[in-house]
Amino acid sequence: MTVHPAGLMPAEFSAHERTVLCWPARDDLYGDRLAEAEAAHSAVAQAISVFEPVTIIADHRHVERAASVEGANITVLELPIDDSWFRDSGPTYVYAADDSRVAVAFAFNGWGNKFTPYDNDARVASAWAQHNGDPVRHVSMVLEGGSINSDGNGTLVTTMQCLLHPNRNPQMSQAQITQQLHDELGAQSVVWLPHGLVLDHDTDGHVDNVAAFAPNGQLLLQGCSDTSEEDWARLEINRKVASSSVDSAGNTLQVVDIPILPFVEADGRRLVVPYLNFYVGNGFVLVPTCGNDADDDMLQLIGEQFADRKVVGLDVGVILALGGGGIHCITQQVPVRL
């Protein structure tokens, strides 16, 4: 496989130096449930810290609260931030041709200018990388980390719904975006799934709710067993597209279906808590749950694809969904230096 000289995006399941997440910063996002959201971020940080170091980025207004999170493997870094979704505002790391680690800072526009202000979040990828001693490469294309997933060998998966949305890069065609993913992240094959989830209005259908690569080369896809849901047809289309797609080596993708898609009611809203919004780290897979009857079965199914890792279910799915995301959305991995 030929990798573009700019670098290759490693898989999330490759070895990490640490995990970075941001403390809740947009005070009106959770309303009177902010304390519950902070407890969820704390629980995620503590669960990960059992396996690898964790850095919590906190705005100056919230440093003391973030510092209250207990854990010997957890540190707090004060940086200006507007929101807490570091998957999207943080850097995407690549390994360059000389094996050096480079932080790629794509442009960030608040998920299509939905959430303002976002000036600090547009700068936090560079600020973090500079703090961590990583060279930064700036890219003018708008791209959030939750909109892509890599197998570590030059195959990326994304959704048309998000990357082709006119509120991101209206001047770019699908072919031009594909070329940019090749140039910046080493993508030799880009699997364009048509759809994200129906209720994923905030991110316009991020792929981290519907697809993730496993170490065995298989692509896990979120399904929906309830045929009365609009997501059922959309996710079936995704499955058909993925099953007829090829990876960077030209092999047909092997697809594993995660068939249950939980829906919940909270604060007068209907929310979705996809199991695929999990986070993979050194020896673990952290999966959002919400008390669904299928939780144990879905955790076991995910665990079968990550045989060398401990699968941990964490009941924070509802509160994070109220904020607009999940466990994967608030975390961002820093791969080890080679």
C-alpha positions as CSV (number, residue, x, y, z in Angstrom):
1,M,0.0,0.0,0.0
2,T,1.3,3.5,-0.9
3,V,0.8,6.0,1.8
4,H,0.7,9.7,1.0
5,P,3.8,11.5,2.3
6,A,1.7,13.7,4.5
7,G,1.0,10.7,6.7
8,L,-1.4,7.9,7.7
9,M,-4.1,8.1,10.3
10,P,-3.8,5.2,12.7
11,A,-6.7,3.2,13.9
12,E,-8.3,4.1,17.2
13,F,-7.5,0.7,18.5
14,S,-3.7,1.2,17.9
15,A,-1.6,1.9,21.0
16,H,-2.3,5.2,22.8
17,E,-0.1,7.6,24.7
18,R,-3.2,9.0,26.4
19,T,-6.8,10.0,26.1
20,V,-7.8,13.7,26.1
21,L,-11.3,14.9,26.9
22,C,-12.8,18.3,27.6
23,W,-14.8,19.3,30.7
24,P,-18.4,20.6,30.0
25,A,-18.0,24.2,29.1
26,R,-21.2,25.4,27.5
27,D,-23.3,26.1,30.6
28,D,-26.7,26.2,28.8
29,L,-26.2,22.9,27.0
30,Y,-27.3,20.7,29.9
31,G,-29.4,23.3,31.8
32,D,-30.2,22.1,35.3
33,R,-28.6,18.8,34.6
34,L,-25.1,20.2,34.3
35,A,-24.0,18.5,37.5
36,E,-25.1,15.1,36.0
37,A,-23.2,15.9,32.8
38,E,-20.1,16.7,34.8
39,A,-20.5,13.4,36.7
40,A,-20.7,11.6,33.4
41,H,-17.5,13.2,32.1
42,S,-15.8,12.3,35.4
43,A,-17.0,8.7,35.2
44,V,-15.6,8.4,31.6
45,A,-12.3,9.9,32.6
46,Q,-12.0,7.5,35.6
47,A,-13.0,4.5,33.6
48,I,-10.3,5.2,31.0
49,S,-7.7,6.1,33.6
50,V,-7.6,2.5,34.8
51,F,-6.1,1.6,31.4
52,E,-4.2,4.7,30.2
53,P,-3.4,8.3,31.2
54,V,-6.1,10.9,30.8
55,T,-5.9,14.6,30.3
56,I,-9.0,16.7,31.0
57,I,-9.0,20.1,29.3
58,A,-11.0,22.7,31.2
59,D,-11.8,26.3,30.6
60,H,-10.6,28.6,33.3
61,R,-14.1,28.9,34.7
62,H,-14.2,25.1,35.4
63,V,-10.7,24.1,36.3
64,E,-11.5,23.6,40.0
65,R,-14.4,21.4,39.3
66,A,-12.4,19.3,36.7
67,A,-9.6,19.0,39.2
68,S,-12.0,17.4,41.7
69,V,-12.0,14.2,39.5
70,E,-10.2,11.6,41.5
71,G,-7.5,9.4,39.8
72,A,-3.8,9.1,39.9
73,N,-3.7,8.8,36.1
74,I,-5.7,11.9,35.5
75,T,-4.3,15.4,34.9
76,V,-6.1,18.7,34.2
77,L,-5.0,21.3,31.6
78,E,-6.4,24.8,31.5
79,L,-7.1,25.9,28.0
80,P,-9.9,28.2,26.6
81,I,-12.7,26.1,25.2
82,D,-16.3,26.8,24.1
83,D,-17.7,23.2,24.3
84,S,-16.7,19.7,25.4
85,W,-16.7,17.6,22.3
86,F,-12.9,17.1,21.8
87,R,-13.5,14.3,19.3
88,D,-14.6,17.0,16.9
89,S,-12.5,20.0,17.9
90,G,-9.3,18.2,18.8
91,P,-6.5,17.2,16.4
92,T,-6.5,14.1,14.2
93,Y,-3.1,12.5,14.5
94,V,-1.2,10.9,11.7
95,Y,2.1,9.1,11.4
96,A,4.3,10.8,8.8
97,A,6.6,8.9,6.4
98,D,9.5,9.2,8.8
99,D,7.3,7.7,11.6
100,S,7.0,11.1,13.4
101,R,3.6,12.0,15.0
102,V,1.8,15.0,13.5
103,A,-1.3,16.7,14.7
104,V,-3.6,17.6,11.9
105,A,-5.8,20.6,12.7
106,F,-8.8,20.7,10.4
107,A,-11.0,23.8,10.3
108,F,-13.8,23.8,12.8
109,N,-17.0,25.8,12.3
110,G,-19.3,24.7,15.2
111,W,-21.0,21.9,13.3
112,G,-22.1,24.1,10.5
113,N,-22.4,27.2,12.7
114,K,-25.0,25.7,14.8
115,F,-23.3,26.4,18.2
116,T,-21.7,29.8,18.8
117,P,-19.3,31.0,19.8
118,Y,-16.7,28.5,18.7
119,D,-13.5,30.6,18.3
120,N,-11.8,28.8,21.2
121,D,-12.7,25.4,19.9
122,A,-11.4,26.3,16.5
123,R,-8.0,26.9,18.2
124,V,-7.9,24.1,20.8
125,A,-6.5,21.4,18.4
126,S,-3.4,23.6,17.9
127,A,-3.2,24.7,21.5
128,W,-3.3,21.1,22.7
129,A,-0.8,19.8,20.2
130,Q,1.6,22.6,21.0
131,H,1.3,21.9,24.7
132,N,2.0,18.2,24.0
133,G,5.0,19.0,21.8
134,D,3.5,17.8,18.6
135,P,4.0,19.5,15.2
136,V,0.8,20.9,13.8
137,R,-0.4,20.9,10.2
138,H,-3.3,23.2,9.5
139,V,-5.9,22.2,6.9
140,S,-8.5,24.6,5.7
141,M,-11.2,22.0,5.0
142,V,-13.8,21.7,7.7
143,L,-13.8,18.3,9.3
144,E,-14.8,16.9,12.7
145,G,-13.1,13.9,14.2
146,G,-16.5,12.2,14.8
147,S,-17.2,12.2,11.0
148,I,-14.4,9.7,10.2
149,N,-13.1,6.4,11.3
150,S,-9.9,4.6,10.2
151,D,-8.8,1.0,10.0
152,G,-5.2,2.1,10.3
153,N,-4.3,0.7,6.9
154,G,-5.6,3.5,4.6
155,T,-9.3,2.8,4.8
156,L,-11.6,5.5,6.1
157,V,-15.4,5.4,6.6
158,T,-17.6,8.5,6.7
159,T,-21.1,9.6,5.8
160,M,-22.4,11.5,2.8
161,Q,-24.9,13.2,5.1
162,C,-22.2,14.9,7.1
163,L,-19.2,15.5,4.8
164,L,-21.3,16.6,1.8
165,H,-23.6,18.9,3.9
166,P,-23.5,22.4,2.5
167,N,-22.8,23.9,5.9
168,R,-19.3,22.3,6.0
169,N,-17.4,22.7,2.7
170,P,-20.0,23.9,0.1
171,Q,-17.2,24.7,-2.4
172,M,-15.9,21.1,-2.5
173,S,-17.2,18.1,-4.4
174,Q,-17.2,14.6,-3.1
175,A,-14.2,13.8,-5.2
176,Q,-12.3,16.8,-3.9
177,I,-13.1,15.8,-0.3
178,T,-11.9,12.3,-1.0
179,Q,-8.7,13.7,-2.4
180,Q,-8.2,15.8,0.7
181,L,-8.7,12.7,2.9
182,H,-6.1,11.0,0.8
183,D,-3.6,13.9,1.0
184,E,-4.0,14.6,4.7
185,L,-4.8,11.2,6.3
186,G,-3.4,8.7,3.8
187,A,-6.8,7.4,2.8
188,Q,-6.5,5.0,-0.1
189,S,-10.1,3.9,0.1
190,V,-13.0,6.0,1.5
191,V,-16.2,4.2,2.3
192,W,-19.1,6.7,1.8
193,L,-22.1,5.5,3.8
194,P,-25.2,7.5,2.9
195,H,-26.7,8.0,6.3
196,G,-26.1,8.9,9.9
197,L,-28.9,8.6,12.5
198,V,-32.2,10.4,12.0
199,L,-32.1,12.1,15.4
200,D,-28.5,13.2,15.0
201,H,-29.4,16.8,14.1
202,D,-26.5,18.5,15.8
203,T,-23.7,16.8,13.8
204,D,-25.6,16.1,10.6
205,G,-25.0,12.4,10.8
206,H,-21.6,11.7,12.2
207,V,-20.2,8.3,11.3
208,D,-19.2,7.5,14.9
209,N,-22.8,6.8,15.7
210,V,-23.2,4.2,12.9
211,A,-19.8,2.6,12.0
212,A,-16.4,1.7,13.5
213,F,-13.6,-0.5,12.5
214,A,-12.4,-3.5,14.6
215,P,-8.9,-4.9,14.7
216,N,-9.8,-7.9,12.7
217,G,-10.5,-5.7,9.7
218,Q,-14.2,-5.9,10.0
219,L,-16.5,-2.9,10.0
220,L,-19.1,-2.8,12.8
221,L,-22.3,-1.2,11.7
222,Q,-25.1,0.1,13.9
223,G,-28.4,-1.5,12.9
224,C,-32.0,-1.0,13.9
225,S,-34.2,-4.0,14.6
226,D,-37.4,-2.1,14.7
227,T,-38.7,-1.9,11.2
228,S,-41.1,0.9,12.2
229,E,-38.2,3.3,12.8
230,E,-37.0,5.5,10.0
231,D,-33.5,4.5,11.0
232,W,-34.2,0.9,10.0
233,A,-34.3,1.6,6.3
234,R,-31.4,4.1,6.5
235,L,-29.1,1.7,8.3
236,E,-30.0,-1.1,5.9
237,I,-28.9,1.1,3.1
238,N,-25.6,1.7,4.9
239,R,-25.2,-2.0,5.3
240,K,-25.7,-2.7,1.6
241,V,-23.2,0.1,0.7
242,A,-20.6,-1.1,3.1
243,S,-21.0,-4.8,2.1
244,S,-20.2,-3.9,-1.5
245,S,-17.3,-1.6,-0.7
246,V,-13.6,-2.5,-0.6
247,D,-10.7,-1.6,1.7
248,S,-7.4,-0.1,0.8
249,A,-6.1,-3.5,-0.2
250,G,-9.0,-4.1,-2.6
251,N,-10.8,-6.6,-0.4
252,T,-14.5,-6.6,0.1
253,L,-15.4,-5.2,3.6
254,Q,-16.6,-7.8,6.1
255,V,-19.5,-6.3,8.0
256,V,-20.7,-7.1,11.6
257,D,-24.2,-5.8,12.5
258,I,-24.9,-4.4,15.9
259,P,-28.7,-4.9,15.6
260,I,-30.2,-3.0,18.5
261,L,-30.6,0.8,18.5
262,P,-31.9,2.1,21.8
263,F,-34.3,5.0,22.0
264,V,-35.1,6.8,25.2
265,E,-37.3,9.7,26.4
266,A,-35.7,12.3,28.6
267,D,-36.7,15.9,29.5
268,G,-39.5,15.7,26.9
269,R,-37.2,14.7,24.1
270,R,-36.8,11.5,22.2
271,L,-33.1,10.5,22.1
272,V,-31.0,7.7,20.6
273,V,-28.1,6.1,22.4
274,P,-26.2,4.1,19.7
275,Y,-23.8,1.4,21.0
276,L,-21.4,2.2,18.2
277,N,-20.5,5.5,19.9
278,F,-18.0,3.5,21.9
279,Y,-14.4,4.4,22.5
280,V,-11.5,1.9,22.1
281,G,-8.3,2.3,24.1
282,N,-5.4,0.4,25.5
283,G,-7.0,-2.9,26.6
284,F,-10.6,-1.7,26.8
285,V,-13.7,-0.7,24.9
286,L,-15.9,1.8,26.7
287,V,-19.5,1.5,25.5
288,P,-22.4,3.9,26.3
289,T,-25.5,2.2,27.8
290,C,-28.9,3.4,28.9
291,G,-30.5,0.5,30.7
292,N,-31.8,-1.2,27.5
293,D,-32.7,-4.9,27.8
294,A,-30.2,-5.6,25.1
295,D,-27.2,-4.0,26.8
296,D,-25.6,-7.2,27.9
297,D,-26.0,-8.9,24.6
298,M,-24.7,-6.0,22.6
299,L,-21.7,-5.6,24.9
300,Q,-20.9,-9.3,24.4
301,L,-21.3,-8.9,20.6
302,I,-18.9,-5.9,20.6
303,G,-16.5,-7.8,22.8
304,E,-16.3,-10.6,20.3
305,Q,-14.8,-8.2,17.8
306,F,-12.2,-6.9,20.4
307,A,-11.1,-10.2,21.9
308,D,-8.0,-8.8,23.6
309,R,-9.8,-6.0,25.3
310,K,-12.1,-5.6,28.3
311,V,-15.6,-4.3,27.3
312,V,-17.0,-1.9,29.8
313,G,-20.5,-0.6,29.7
314,L,-21.1,2.8,31.2
315,D,-24.6,4.1,31.9
316,V,-24.0,7.7,30.7
317,G,-25.7,7.4,27.4
318,V,-28.8,9.4,28.2
319,I,-27.1,12.5,29.7
320,L,-24.5,12.7,27.0
321,A,-27.2,12.3,24.4
322,L,-29.1,15.2,25.9
323,G,-25.9,17.2,25.3
324,G,-25.8,16.0,21.7
325,G,-23.3,13.1,21.7
326,G,-21.8,10.1,23.5
327,I,-18.6,8.6,24.9
328,H,-16.8,8.6,21.6
329,C,-17.7,12.3,21.0
330,I,-16.1,13.5,24.2
331,T,-12.8,11.6,23.9
332,Q,-9.9,11.8,21.5
333,Q,-6.9,9.5,21.5
334,V,-3.3,10.5,21.2
335,P,-1.4,7.6,19.6
336,V,2.1,6.7,20.9
337,R,5.2,8.0,19.4
338,L,6.8,5.4,17.2
